[in-house]
Amino acid sequence: MKLKLWLSVLVSVVFIWLAFRKINYNELWSGLAKADYIYLLPAILINIVQIYLRALRWGYLIEPVKKMGPYNLFSATAIGFMANNILPARLGEFIKAYAIGKKESVSVSASFATIIVERILDLLTVFIFMFLVFYAVDLPYESAEVEKLLKYGGGILSLIFLVILILIFYFKNNKELFKNIANKVIKPISLKAANKMSKFLDAFASGLSVLKRGKHLIPITFQSFIIWVLSAVPIYLILISFGYMLPFSVSLFILVVLSLAVAIPSAPGFIGTFHYACALGLGLFNIPEEEALSVAIILHAISFFPITLIGLYFLWRSNMTLREVENLEEIK
């Protein structure tokens, strides 16, 4: 665990260096000073709303285990986001399952199975947005080569999306086949890893039980798209606050870039990877480096601090402590 933590911190340090290495700090402060911060409040509120919608979507996914009220779902979701922001090793998903298990007296492994499906839904939604955005966004002339590369990448991602979708539906009815294949491939390398993969596949199959309840598929799919569109709105508002009236597709493009960036193992809160990716993406639209980084700093702040404070509040209301949620080996 300690080695992983230090490696993730090193990754963040590298990306922070990449983000700040050529920055003129006077211009950076000027960029931060010129922003119209009246847009921060609606941006923060929309961030909270999309997290609330994530909690409601999770309610559909976890209903085969137990029907739960929105308060407990949002509470556990906020605690999970908070944990990802301030604790190492991306423990947020485990802690989210632990929190709802404690509140609703349900099996942690059963609730975690639904979270796995939730992450798969997000992955598939991101793939769709990647395909749409990479083909729809028009980069300036100076970034023509990048635009060609993105369109080429969009075609590859669409094929990957199709393959994943087919595999998921095939896996739903052929779990044992997948477990046998994984066991034959991984067991000779590591018995422990093979056992973990077997447990993961069992959990994933359990979570997919919601797909048998067709009435939920439409609201789950609809909510997934609404959540991701709403996630781009704060980016759009912050760009306006800095005086950039860019098409909404640009905000969706930055959202996709950030989604890829935060998948890179890094320090808690995605520090460094978030900032560098956001500034790099905005630079493709001829936004100066200092102002692009200013936007990245504000976007990260409104994503980090409000939900972290909300999560800490719900942690306190749940009679849980940070020391307690850090010790989660029994969930794994």
C-alpha positions, 0 to 999 in steps of 0.5 A: 500500500505504501509503495502504491501511495508513493508512486501515485504521489510521484505521478502527481508531482510529475504532472504538476511540474508539467502543468506549471513548468512554463507558467508566468505566475504574474499572468496566472494570478491575473487570469485568476483575478479577472474571472467573474466568480458569480458563476461559481455558485451555480457551477457548484450547485450543478456539481452537487445535483449531478452527484445526487442523480448518481445516487438515484441511478445507483438506487435503481441498480441496488434495488434487487438487493434492497429498495433504499431511500434517496437520503441514504443513497446520496449520503453514501455516494457523497462519502465515497466521493470524499474518500476518493478526494482525501484518501489514497488507493482510490478507496471511495468505491469500497467506502461507498459500499461500506457506508450503505451496508452500514446504513441499510444493513445489507451485504457490503459485497452485494452493494459493491457488486452494483457499484461495479456495474455503475462504473461499467455504465459510466465507462460505456457512457464515456465511450459514447461521448468520446465518439460523439465529441471527437467527431463533433468538435472543431479545433482551430486550424493550428490543431488540425493534426490533433483533430485528425488523430481524435477522429481516428481515435473516435473510430477505434473507441467506437469499436472498443465500445461495441466489443465491450457491450457484446462481452457484457451481454455474453458474460451475463449468461456465460459467467462460468466460461469467463471464470474458467478462462481467467483462471487458466490465464492468471492462476499460473502467474498468481493464485491470489490474483486468480482468486481476486478475479474470480470474486470480481467476476462473481460480484459483477455477475451479481450486479448485472441482475438489474439487467433482468428487470427491463423496466429499469434500463430506460431510466438508468440509461437516461440518467447516465446521459443526463449525469454526464451532460450536467457534468460538462455544465460547470466547465461551460460556466467557468469558461464563461466566467473567464470570458470564453464563450465557446460552444458547449461541445468544447466543455464536453470535450474537456470533460472527456479529456478529464475522464481519461486523465483521472483514470491515471493513478495519482495522489488523492483528489487527482491533483496534477493529472486533472490540472495538466489534462484540463490546461492541455485540452483548453490549449487546443482552443488557443487559450493561453497557458496561464488562463487555461491553468487558471480555469483548471485550478478553479474547476478542480476547486469546485469539484474538490472542496464542496463534495469533500465537505458534504462527504465529511458531514455525512461521515460525521452524521453516520457515526463513522470516522476516517480511521474506520473507513481507511481500514477496509481490508475486510471489504476487499 
